[in-house]
Amino acid sequence: MRRKLPSTSALEAFEAAARHQSFTKAAEELSVTQSAVCRQIGALETFLDVRLFRRTRRGVMLTEAGLDYSRSVSARLDEVERDTLELMARGGRGSSLELAVVPTFGTRWLLPRLPAFQRAHPHVVVHLSSRTRPFLFSDTPFDAAIHAGETGSAAWPGTETRFLMTESLIAVASPALAAERPRTAADWARLPLLQQSTRPYAWRQFFDGLGLVVPQAMAGPRMELFSMLTEAAVHGMGVALAPPFFVQEELAQGRLVDIAPRPVGGQRAYSLIYPEHKAELPALQAFAAWLQAQAAA
């Protein structure tokens, strides 16, 4: 059965015209005449039986249908271009993985270990993009995601999950801010606490683990990423909670000190998540096995 698809030339002309809101600028970008762009878009409108542009005295404007379609077309053309460049770069050999990862975990834990995977699997290329919140795989190009979720939380629908590690947290501060280790709830209450916006109850849970009640546990500047919290702590803005492997470098250099009496188990676990229909991809299987081995070590 023949596919109901317009020509790629028409789609390319439409995407450029929609992006510029101008047939003239689209023609300049594509190195064709304005009349050629008009013909391509006219043919596309005839094919779709839908008006994509309104012609006005000042030029052209997308219709509502044209605006919706332009977003879809732009995303699909970007995917085709990316896949084409990927294939050209590999010369037809190997495969790639599109991986979403929580930012600081990707920077501090995964990237230092990734060269070992590349040496073991030289024909698999891993592309990384940051994501801090859950998403639908069907709406993205991702093959898998490394996600930090609540321990025991339900799996994403239609996915498989491979557990990597649970999280423990330590409290870190600049040496100047925390000259002495706090011992009592009153000691902690005198320190400014840096809050992570995606984990509003982190300090309260941390103090519960220490058997302390600190009324100001949810007060303090809020930031989204561990990297932001760490940098703020280095500059003396307050005390931050972080997994130990996120702040190894700062602790080793003396820019931060661990002021907690002991690590406290966090409420989150790191897992590799991927759609069920991609579970048999050889590149994904190799990466998942390697990643679990690294986490176990």
Summary of the structure (lengths in Angstrom):
residues: 297
radius of gyration: 25.7
end to end distance: 51.9
largest distance: 77.5
contacts: 848
relative contact order: 0.13
helix: 45%
strand: 23%
